[in-house]
Amino acid sequence: MGFLRRFLYFCIGGSAYTLLEWLWRGRSHISMFCLGGGCFLLLGKLRHLRLSLPAKMILGAAGITAGELATGLLVNRDHRVWDYSRHRLNFKGQICVGFSALWGLLSLPGMWLHGALEKHFSVPG
C-alpha cells in the first residue's frame, strides 16, 4: 500500500474516531484524530491475519486500548481530553475494561470498512 493510500485511510480512520467522540461526548480533540487514524491502519493489518474473527477483535481491542493509554499518558498531562477514573476497572483514568470491550466490538465494523475501502481502491491487474 502506497503512502497516499495509507494517508487517506489514516484520515478516514481519524475522522471516524473523531465523529464517534462527537456523537458520544459532544466534543473531541486533535489527538483523537491521530489516534483514530493509527487504529484504523492497525485494523487494516489485523484483517489480513490468518486468525479467527474473535481473535482479531480481541487484538483490535488490545491495540486500540494500548494506543488510548499511550495517547492519554501523553496528552492528558496537559489537557483533560478524557477521564475514565469514574469507570470501574480503570488504569489511571486513561483506560478501562468497559471501553476496551467497546473497542473490541467496534473493531468489527472498522475491519469491514477497511476491507470495503481496499476493494474500492484496488487497481486491477
C-alpha positions as CSV (number, residue, x, y, z in Angstrom):
1,M,0.0,0.0,0.0
2,G,1.4,3.3,-1.0
3,F,1.9,6.4,1.2
4,L,-1.0,8.3,-0.3
5,R,-3.4,5.4,0.3
6,R,-2.2,4.9,3.8
7,F,-2.6,8.6,4.4
8,L,-6.2,8.5,3.1
9,Y,-7.0,5.6,5.3
10,F,-5.4,7.4,8.3
11,C,-7.6,10.4,7.6
12,I,-10.7,8.3,7.2
13,G,-10.0,6.5,10.5
14,G,-9.2,9.7,12.3
15,S,-12.4,11.3,11.0
16,A,-14.5,8.3,12.1
17,Y,-12.9,8.2,15.6
18,T,-13.5,12.0,16.0
19,L,-17.1,11.6,14.8
20,L,-17.7,8.8,17.4
21,E,-16.3,11.2,20.0
22,W,-18.6,14.0,19.0
23,L,-21.6,11.7,19.0
24,W,-20.7,10.1,22.3
25,R,-19.4,13.1,24.3
26,G,-20.2,16.1,22.3
27,R,-16.6,17.1,21.9
28,S,-13.2,15.8,20.7
29,H,-9.5,16.7,20.4
30,I,-7.0,16.6,17.6
31,S,-5.2,13.8,19.4
32,M,-8.3,11.6,18.9
33,F,-8.0,12.2,15.1
34,C,-4.4,11.0,15.3
35,L,-5.2,8.0,17.5
36,G,-8.2,7.0,15.3
37,G,-6.0,7.1,12.2
38,G,-3.4,4.9,13.7
39,C,-6.1,2.5,15.0
40,F,-7.7,2.2,11.6
41,L,-4.4,1.3,10.0
42,L,-3.9,-1.3,12.7
43,L,-7.3,-2.8,11.9
44,G,-6.4,-3.0,8.3
45,K,-3.3,-5.1,9.2
46,L,-5.3,-7.3,11.6
47,R,-7.9,-8.1,9.0
48,H,-5.2,-9.8,6.9
49,L,-4.0,-12.1,9.7
50,R,-4.9,-15.8,9.5
51,L,-6.8,-15.7,12.8
52,S,-10.4,-16.2,13.8
53,L,-12.7,-13.1,13.8
54,P,-13.0,-13.2,17.6
55,A,-9.2,-13.3,17.9
56,K,-8.9,-10.3,15.5
57,M,-11.4,-8.4,17.6
58,I,-9.5,-9.1,20.8
59,L,-6.3,-7.9,19.2
60,G,-8.1,-4.9,17.9
61,A,-9.4,-4.1,21.4
62,A,-5.9,-4.6,22.8
63,G,-4.2,-2.4,20.2
64,I,-6.8,0.4,20.4
65,T,-6.6,0.3,24.2
66,A,-2.8,0.4,24.1
67,G,-3.0,3.4,21.8
68,E,-5.5,5.1,24.0
69,L,-3.2,4.5,27.0
70,A,-0.2,5.9,25.3
71,T,-2.1,8.9,23.9
72,G,-3.8,9.5,27.3
73,L,-0.5,9.4,29.2
74,L,1.0,12.0,26.8
75,V,-2.0,14.2,26.1
76,N,-3.9,14.1,29.4
77,R,-0.9,15.5,31.3
78,D,-1.7,19.0,29.9
79,H,-5.2,18.6,28.5
80,R,-8.1,16.8,30.1
81,V,-9.3,15.1,26.9
82,W,-10.9,12.2,28.7
83,D,-11.1,10.7,32.2
84,Y,-12.2,7.2,32.9
85,S,-11.5,7.4,36.6
86,R,-15.2,7.1,37.5
87,H,-15.4,3.9,35.5
88,R,-14.8,0.5,37.1
89,L,-11.6,-1.3,36.5
90,N,-9.7,1.7,35.1
91,F,-6.0,2.4,35.0
92,K,-5.0,5.9,36.0
93,G,-8.2,7.2,34.4
94,Q,-6.8,6.6,30.9
95,I,-8.3,3.2,30.0
96,C,-10.9,0.9,31.4
97,V,-12.3,-2.5,30.8
98,G,-15.7,-1.3,29.6
99,F,-14.2,0.8,26.8
100,S,-11.7,-1.9,25.9
101,A,-14.7,-4.2,25.3
102,L,-16.4,-1.5,23.2
103,W,-13.2,-1.1,21.1
104,G,-13.3,-4.9,20.5
105,L,-16.9,-4.6,19.2
106,L,-16.1,-1.6,17.1
107,S,-13.1,-3.4,15.6
108,L,-15.5,-5.5,13.5
109,P,-17.1,-2.6,11.6
110,G,-13.6,-1.0,11.4
111,M,-12.1,-4.0,9.7
112,W,-15.2,-4.3,7.4
113,L,-14.8,-0.6,6.4
114,H,-11.1,-1.0,5.8
115,G,-11.8,-4.1,3.6
116,A,-14.5,-2.2,1.7
117,L,-12.1,0.7,1.0
118,E,-9.4,-1.8,-0.1
119,K,-11.8,-3.3,-2.6
120,H,-13.0,0.1,-3.8
121,F,-9.4,1.4,-4.3
122,S,-7.9,-1.8,-5.7
123,V,-6.2,-1.5,-9.0
124,P,-7.0,-4.3,-11.5
125,G,-4.1,-6.0,-12.8
